[in-house]
Amino acid sequence: MLLDHRTYTVRVGTLRKQLEAYEKHGLIPQKRHFGEPLAWLISETGDINTYVHIWVYQDAADRNARRAALLKDPEWQAYLEMNAANGYLLKQESKLMSPASFAPLKR
């Protein structure tokens, strides 16, 4: 199992707008290719202008195949263009992680 833990940082005052745009335009194509996320989280302390989502894949090959399909999706491409034009996003981090053997995820 491979988890893709993504953290996004947005401009101060734009988190609500970013989430609304994603929910309306990005979530459907992403779920079409990735399925349901393990988690979709909004920071309440620390860096409060961030959100995290975690997607689960069988392995790196599964992740690569699903991401390639998503990148070919015209609805996702339109969302990426709109998202870039909005200019809310400042930074994106992606960490590929695997559960420890003593704490497997039950999914």
N, C-alpha and C positions, 0 to 999 in steps of 0.2 A: 504494500500500500504506500502511495506517495501523496503527500499533502502539499498543496500550493497555498502558502500563507502570504496574502498580499495586503500591504498597508499603503494607503493613499493619504496624502496630506493636501489639503485644499486651502485656498486663500481665506483669511479671516472673513467671516460673514457670508460665505458662499456654500457652506456645508448643506444647508437645506435645499438650495437650488441644485447642487450637484446630485444629491440623492433623488430628488424629484425627476431630474432628467434621466438618471440611470433607471429608475423604476419604470418610467414611461417608455424609454427607447432602448435600453441596453439589457435589461433583465431577461426579457423574453428570448432574444436570440442566444444569450449566454446559457440559459437553462436548457434551450433546445439542444445544445451541443454538449454541455457539461452535466446536465441533470441538476439535482438540488444541491446547493452548497451545504457543507457541514456547518458553517456558521457565517453570519453576516452581522458585524458588530460595529457600534458607534461609540467612540471614546467619550467618557464622561469626566475623566480626570487625566492629569498629565497633559499630553499634547491633545487638546480638545478639538483641534481641527483635523482629526483623522478618523478614518474608518478602516475596517479590516474585513476581508472575506476569505474563507478557506474552502478550497475545492479538493475533492478526493479523486484520485486516479489509481488504476491498478498498478501502474509503473510508469517509467519515463516514456516508453513507446506509446502507451495509451494517452498520456498527456499531450505528447507531440501530435498525435493523430487528431485528437479533439480540438486542439488549438489551431491546427492547420485548417480544419473544416470551418471553425468559427471565423477565421480570417478571410475565408472565401464567401462568407454569408453577406449578401448585400445590405441586409438590415443592420448587421453589426458594423459594416463599413460606414454606413450613414450615421450611426451613433458615434463612431470614432471621430468623424469629421465635425459633427455638431459639438462634441465634447471639447475638441481642440479649439474650435471657434469661441466657445464659452469662456475658455481661459481660467476656469476655476482650479484646475489641478496644478499643484506645485511640484509634487514628488510622488514617486511610486517605488515601492520596494517589494521584491518577491523572494520568498525563502522556500525552497523545496525541502520538506522534512518527512521523516518516517517515524511512526510510533515506536517507542522503546518496547523490547520484547516482554517486559514485565507489566506493561500497561497498554495492551492492544485496544484499538478502537473497535467498538461493536457497532456496525452499521447495517 
